[in-house]
Amino acid sequence: MIRECTDADFEAILSIINDGAEAYRGVIPPDRWCEPYMPAGELRNEMAAGVRFAGHEAGGSLVGVMGSQLVQDVILIRHAYVRTARQRRGDGGRLLEHLSETAMRPVMIGTWKAARWAVRFYEKHGFTLIEGDEKDRLLRTYWDIPDRQVETSVVMADQRALDEIVVGWDKPTAVKDDEIDIFRL
Ligand SMILES: CC(C)(COP(=O)(O)OP(=O)(O)OC[C@H]1O[C@@H](n2cnc3c(N)ncnc32)[C@H](O)[C@@H]1OP(=O)(O)O)[C@@H](O)C(=O)NCCC(=O)NCCS
């Protein structure tokens, strides 16, 4: 079951993010990894900045969360995590579909360039990988992240974002796993 999260879910959201983020260990650049991956204070700041979480509940408890944030003229999907033990069972897909269906604006997502599984996941749901100068421009326009994170991230855009927000993007093609160079970070 998908439901909107409330303040009472704070600890569960934090725990799911830090559990799910274990997937990044040893994959994202070492200088971008920290422990815990998401400190409580940072999550509080994100929520105060308007990130609202939807959660997927199974067996009476939350097992996955996905945030969304209205920024200027777009909706950003932020902090998408499913508990490690529950990954690849469709929970993340259901959350993404829910947020996409209810989004009133173009939708974009930023993720680590090295998280190839996440790029695949979003592509399966109709998002397009944006790289190069345009993804740098998008990250600097819509996200509040350090330069190093801009360098090591990519953007995924839905069709509406491609039509209305992304500039100069000409018929992108799906990227195969071995075409994303994780050493180019
Ligand atoms: C990305 C994530 C939210 C997707 O949620 P999920 O419930 O696992 O995804 P679904 O079951 O709906 O979809 C699974 C698809 O996603 C991709 N995928 C997700 N995790 C994967 C993994 N560890 N390895 C390879 N592919 C993976 C695959 O395309 C997979 O399809 P397949 O199982 O048929 O190969 C979840 O895997 C997760 O929390 N991952 C770690 C953190 C992360 O990468 N978050 C994204 C931040 S932007």
The ligand as an SDF file (V2000), in Angstrom:
LIG
                    3D

 48 50  0  0  0  0  0  0  0  0999 V2000
   16.4090    2.1050   -6.9210 C   0  0  0  0  0  0  0  0  0  0  0  0
   15.3210    1.5400   -5.9960 C   0  0  0  0  0  0  0  0  0  0  0  0
   14.5840    2.6790   -5.2910 C   0  0  0  0  0  0  0  0  0  0  0  0
   14.3130    0.7950   -6.8840 C   0  0  0  0  0  0  0  0  0  0  0  0
   13.3430    0.1890   -6.0530 O   0  0  0  0  0  0  0  0  0  0  0  0
   13.0400   -1.3810   -6.2150 P   0  0  0  0  0  0  0  0  0  0  0  0
   11.8350   -1.6920   -5.4260 O   0  0  0  0  0  0  0  0  0  0  0  0
   14.2920   -2.1400   -5.9180 O   0  0  0  0  0  0  0  0  0  0  0  0
   12.7460   -1.4390   -7.7940 O   0  0  0  0  0  0  0  0  0  0  0  0
   11.6870   -2.3210   -8.5960 P   0  0  0  0  0  0  0  0  0  0  0  0
   11.6020   -3.6810   -8.0000 O   0  0  0  0  0  0  0  0  0  0  0  0
   10.4380   -1.5680   -8.7860 O   0  0  0  0  0  0  0  0  0  0  0  0
   12.4210   -2.3590  -10.0050 O   0  0  0  0  0  0  0  0  0  0  0  0
   13.5230   -3.2020  -10.1220 C   0  0  0  0  0  0  0  0  0  0  0  0
   14.3580   -2.7520  -11.3020 C   0  0  0  0  0  0  0  0  0  0  0  0
   15.2180   -1.6740  -10.8970 O   0  0  0  0  0  0  0  0  0  0  0  0
   16.5600   -1.9890  -11.2850 C   0  0  0  0  0  0  0  0  0  0  0  0
   17.3060   -2.3490  -10.0850 N   0  0  0  0  0  0  0  0  0  0  0  0
   16.9980   -1.9880   -8.8120 C   0  0  0  0  0  0  0  0  0  0  0  0
   17.9350   -2.4320   -7.9630 N   0  0  0  0  0  0  0  0  0  0  0  0
   18.8470   -3.0920   -8.6990 C   0  0  0  0  0  0  0  0  0  0  0  0
   20.0710   -3.7660   -8.3860 C   0  0  0  0  0  0  0  0  0  0  0  0
   20.5520   -3.8570   -7.1470 N   0  0  0  0  0  0  0  0  0  0  0  0
   20.7690   -4.3270   -9.4110 N   0  0  0  0  0  0  0  0  0  0  0  0
   20.3340   -4.2550  -10.6570 C   0  0  0  0  0  0  0  0  0  0  0  0
   19.1780   -3.6230  -11.0060 N   0  0  0  0  0  0  0  0  0  0  0  0
   18.4480   -3.0460  -10.0390 C   0  0  0  0  0  0  0  0  0  0  0  0
   16.4560   -3.1460  -12.2560 C   0  0  0  0  0  0  0  0  0  0  0  0
   16.1750   -2.6070  -13.5280 O   0  0  0  0  0  0  0  0  0  0  0  0
   15.2580   -3.8740  -11.7070 C   0  0  0  0  0  0  0  0  0  0  0  0
   14.5960   -4.6480  -12.6520 O   0  0  0  0  0  0  0  0  0  0  0  0
   14.8810   -6.2430  -12.6650 P   0  0  0  0  0  0  0  0  0  0  0  0
   14.7840   -6.7000  -11.2540 O   0  0  0  0  0  0  0  0  0  0  0  0
   13.8240   -6.7720  -13.5760 O   0  0  0  0  0  0  0  0  0  0  0  0
   16.2650   -6.3730  -13.2270 O   0  0  0  0  0  0  0  0  0  0  0  0
   15.9090    0.5470   -4.9630 C   0  0  0  0  0  0  0  0  0  0  0  0
   16.4920   -0.5450   -5.6520 O   0  0  0  0  0  0  0  0  0  0  0  0
   16.9530    1.1510   -4.0440 C   0  0  0  0  0  0  0  0  0  0  0  0
   16.6210    1.6690   -2.9780 O   0  0  0  0  0  0  0  0  0  0  0  0
   18.2290    1.0930   -4.4600 N   0  0  0  0  0  0  0  0  0  0  0  0
   19.3310    1.6230   -3.6640 C   0  0  0  0  0  0  0  0  0  0  0  0
   19.2920    3.1270   -3.5700 C   0  0  0  0  0  0  0  0  0  0  0  0
   19.1120    3.8040   -4.9190 C   0  0  0  0  0  0  0  0  0  0  0  0
   19.7940    3.4990   -5.8850 O   0  0  0  0  0  0  0  0  0  0  0  0
   18.2140    4.7730   -4.9490 N   0  0  0  0  0  0  0  0  0  0  0  0
   17.9640    5.6020   -6.1160 C   0  0  0  0  0  0  0  0  0  0  0  0
   18.3910    6.9760   -5.7820 C   0  0  0  0  0  0  0  0  0  0  0  0
   18.0170    8.1440   -7.0760 S   0  0  0  0  0  0  0  0  0  0  0  0
  1  2  1  0
  2  3  1  0
  2  4  1  0
  2 36  1  0
  4  5  1  0
  5  6  1  0
  6  7  2  0
  6  8  1  0
  6  9  1  0
  9 10  1  0
 10 11  2  0
 10 12  1  0
 10 13  1  0
 13 14  1  0
 14 15  1  0
 15 16  1  0
 15 30  1  0
 16 17  1  0
 17 18  1  0
 17 28  1  0
 18 19  1  0
 18 27  1  0
 19 20  2  0
 20 21  1  0
 21 22  1  0
 21 27  2  0
 22 23  1  0
 22 24  2  0
 24 25  1  0
 25 26  2  0
 26 27  1  0
 28 29  1  0
 28 30  1  0
 30 31  1  0
 31 32  1  0
 32 33  2  0
 32 34  1  0
 32 35  1  0
 36 37  1  0
 36 38  1  0
 38 39  2  0
 38 40  1  0
 40 41  1  0
 41 42  1  0
 42 43  1  0
 43 44  2  0
 43 45  1  0
 45 46  1  0
 46 47  1  0
 47 48  1  0
M  END
$$$$
